[in-house]
């Protein structure tokens, strides 16, 4: 019997689910969440990806036990100020300013323009380890996925194809996402095209490896 092959799952931008923030102060377009349920208020996920729509100044939702990272996708930028002794505010400026922070802290957002959108990565460190990269895409890029891990490719701009899994290559348009997995052996995926991408790698936490 052949071992399970590498696999890829295409998540088109027009199929993202729009849900309220946990605190009701805004909206987010959910890309993907692991586990049962989904939606920002669900406690079932180990990690979650979404695009937060920020249309006014205000507080972020608080998620104890959750780590977060945000990348500015559009707008003139924003400032994040945290409670306590944090020396902020922290500024996310165009084109793609980013910040990693604890979801358990109260964060106040102030827009530098009329609105902004951010790529929103959230994960529970006791369940999974996460790392995010922003990269230009100029021609082919090879992504190796080890068993037990998962890679996510979010296409910020441009067009791309993903090959290396079972079936025909997947075609990605701006705003689309693809989840890359491995079977029993290391998987090899080729991302080819032009534009910009966000890459996220999820692995078991260090103490579980």
N, C-alpha and C positions, 0 to 999 in steps of 0.2 A: 504494500500500500504506500502511495506517495504521501509525504507529510503535507499538512495544510499549507497553502501558498500564501504569499503576501497579499494583502487586500487593501482596497481603497474605497472610501465612501464619499460621494460627492454631496455637498450641502449647498444648493443654490441660494443666492441671496434673497430671491423672491419667496422662499419658503420659510424664512426665519419667523419665529413666533413673537409677536409684539405683546409684552406683558408690563404690568405696573411694577415700579420699584417696590421693594419690601416696605418702605416707609410711605408709599403713596405719593411721593413728591415728583415723580417723573415717569418716563417710559424707557424700556429697553427692548431691543430686538434680540431674542435668545437664539444663538447659533447652535449650541449643543450643551447638554448637561448629562453627566453620567448618572446611573442609578434610576430609581423609580421617580415618577412624577416629573419634575422640572419646574421652571418658573423661579423667579428670584426668591420667593418666600419658602420654597421647598427646602426641607432639611435632608433630603435623600441623596443629594449629589456629593461626589468626592471632588469633582472639578466642573467648572462651568465657564462657557465663553458667551459673550454677548456684546452688543453695541449699544452703549448708553446714550440716550438723547438728552442733552442738557439744554433747556430753554430758559432757565432763570437761575439766579443765585439761590443757594439753599444747602441744606445738610444732606450728606450721603446716608444711605442705610448703614446700620451697624451690624456686623456679622462676627460675633465672638468665635475664636478658634479658626478663622479663615484668613488666609493671606491673599493679597490682591496686587495686580499690576495693571496699569492703564497706559494706553498709547493714544495720543491725539490723532484723530483721523481727519477732521475737518473743523473749520471755524478759526477764530483769531486767537484761541488759546484760553487757558483758565488758570486760576490760582487755587491751591488746596492748603487750608490751614487746619492744624490738628489741635486737639485739646492737650492740656498738660504743658510740659516744658519744651516742646518741639520748637526749634528755632525758625520755622517757616515764616511766611508762606512759601510753598513750593510751586514753581511756575512750569506749566506745560505749554510750550510755544510751538508754532508751526515750523517745519512741516509735521514732525512726528515726535514731539516731546513725550517723555514717559516717566513714570514714577511707580516704584514698588513700595507697598506699605501694608500695615496690619489692618485687616477689616474690622477688628474689634475696637478700633479707636474712632471717636467721633470726628468726622472730617466735614469742614464747611467749604463749599465750592463758590468761587466768584468768577463769573465770566469776564473775559477781556473783550468780548464782542457781544453779539445778540444771541448766539447759540453755538453749541459745539457738539461733536460726536466723538466718543472715545471707544476704543477696543478695550473690553473689560475682561480680564482674566482673574478668576477666583478659584482657589483650591484649599483643601484641608491638609495641612502638612503631616498630620498623623496618618493619613491615608495615601498620599501621593506627593512626589517631588515634581516641581515644575520649573522650566527655564524658557525664557522668551528671547528671540532674536529678531531684529529688523534688518532685512537684506535687500539689495538691488537684485533684480533678475535679468541677466543678460546672457541668453543662451541656456544650455542645460546645467542643471544642478542635481546632484545625486544625494538622496536621503536614505540612510541605512537605519532600519528599525529593528531593534532587538526584541526577542520574545519577552512578553510581559510589559513592554512599553508601547507608547502611542505617540505619533507626531501629528501635528495639525499645521496645515498651510492655509493662511488667509491671504487672498490676493487683494492688496491695497489698490493697485492700479495696473492696467495693462491686460494682457491675455496670456494664457498658459495652457499646456497640456500636462497630464500626469500619466505615466506609463510604468510598467513593471509588475502590475498585479494581474489577476485573472481578468480576461475580457479586453475590450477595446480601450484605447487611451481615453481618459476623461478630459473634457475641454472646460476650462475655467474662465469665467468672465470677471470683470472687476467686482469685488465684493463677495465673490464665492469663497467657499471653504472646502477643504478635503481632509478627511481623517485617514491617516496612513497606519496600517498595522502589519504585524508579522504573524506567520504561522508558528510551527514548531521550531523553525530555523530563522535565522536573520533574514529580513526582507530588504529588497533593494528597489527603490522607486526613483524614477527620473522625472524631474520637474523641468520643463522646457518652455521658453517664451521670453517675453520682455515686459518689464514693469517693476513693481516692488511687492515684497511679501513680508508677512509676519510668520515666523516659525515658532511653534511651541512644542516642547518635548515633555511628556509625562512619563515618569518612572516610579517604581515603588520607592518609598522613603528609604533613606540611607540605612537606618537601623533594621530594615527588612531585607536588605540585599545580602 
